[in-house]
């Protein structure tokens, strides 16, 4: 829209106070032609995309069901908590988000590297294969979807077990530490799922 910052955009896209690139504006530069309209809903016609969106939708529907009922359920289950204490209970979910965001990339890279090494070993044992072992990840036949999603079933099983355990803890009124820990885990796994699915959409299905 603005090239290297020298092209002045339309008024609706201008900031109130221009700081970056204010001295590089070229008022004689021509605006680039608008890009052709592309209907974003067309991606919903792809079965792979629909599967990812439905999967993520179910995971986050459960997560938000847990989040939105914290105040009510904790007040009923643990009547000794005041409003400030209940508000602090949300920090467990925040902690799960932070931890998930910090280590998700490392987990995905580890899964990717393990699959690459396994395929490279198989390639080195096959004399008829024309792909060098060091170029396995760059080959078009490399199963990038498997590399990104191979741990998804495990994550889903643990996530389901944690949600069930969270409900049981509140029903049996166990120590408050147990549901708080399960809250953290219940947010940790949706964070991994979101990053893995986003990676799948951006780099695999719609590069």
C-alpha positions, 0 to 999 in steps of 0.5 A, spaced: 500 500 500 505 504 501 511 501 498 517 503 502 513 508 506 514 514 501 507 513 498 502 516 502 496 512 503 489 514 503 486 518 509 483 512 512 489 509 513 493 514 515 495 515 523 493 521 527 501 522 528 506 520 523 512 518 526 516 513 522 517 515 515 514 522 516 520 525 512 520 520 506 514 521 503 513 522 496 507 526 494 508 525 487 508 517 487 502 514 484 498 509 488 499 502 486 493 499 483 488 495 488 489 488 489 483 484 486 478 482 490 479 475 493 473 471 497 476 469 504 470 464 505 473 460 499 478 456 503 472 453 507 470 449 501 477 445 502 476 439 506 483 440 510 481 447 512 474 445 515 477 439 519 482 444 522 477 449 523 472 444 526 478 441 531 480 448 533 473 450 534 471 444 539 477 445 543 476 452 544 469 451 545 471 447 551 476 451 553 472 458 554 466 453 557 471 452 563 474 459 563 467 463 563 464 458 569 470 459 573 467 465 577 460 461 578 463 454 580 469 457 584 464 461 588 459 455 589 465 450 590 469 454 595 465 459 599 471 461 603 474 465 596 472 472 596 472 476 589 479 478 589 481 471 590 477 468 585 480 473 580 487 471 582 484 464 580 485 466 572 492 467 573 493 459 572 490 460 565 494 465 564 500 461 566 498 456 561 498 460 556 505 463 557 508 456 558 504 454 552 507 460 547 514 459 550 515 452 548 510 450 543 515 452 537 521 448 541 516 442 541 514 443 534 521 443 531 523 437 535 517 433 532 519 436 525 527 434 526 525 427 529 521 425 523 526 428 518 531 424 521 527 418 521 526 419 513 533 420 512 535 414 515 530 410 511 533 414 505 540 412 506 538 405 506 535 405 499 540 405 494 535 407 488 532 413 492 535 420 488 534 424 494 540 426 498 539 424 506 541 432 507 535 434 502 529 430 505 526 436 508 526 440 502 523 434 498 516 435 495 514 429 498 516 430 505 510 429 509 510 436 513 502 435 515 505 429 519 511 433 522 506 438 524 500 434 527 503 427 529 502 429 536 495 432 536 492 425 538 496 425 544 494 432 546 487 431 545 487 425 549 491 429 555 486 435 554 480 431 554 482 427 561 484 434 564 477 437 562 474 431 565 479 431 571 477 438 572 470 437 572 471 431 577 475 436 582 469 441 582 464 436 583 468 432 589 470 439 592 477 437 592 483 442 594 483 448 590 490 447 587 488 441 583 483 445 579 488 450 578 493 446 576 488 442 571 486 449 568 493 451 567 494 444 563 487 445 559 490 452 556 497 449 555 494 444 550 489 449 546 495 453 545 499 448 542 494 446 538 492 453 535 500 454 533 500 447 530 494 448 526 496 455 524 503 453 522 499 447 518 494 453 514 500 458 513 505 453 510 502 447 508 495 448 505 496 456 503 503 457 503 
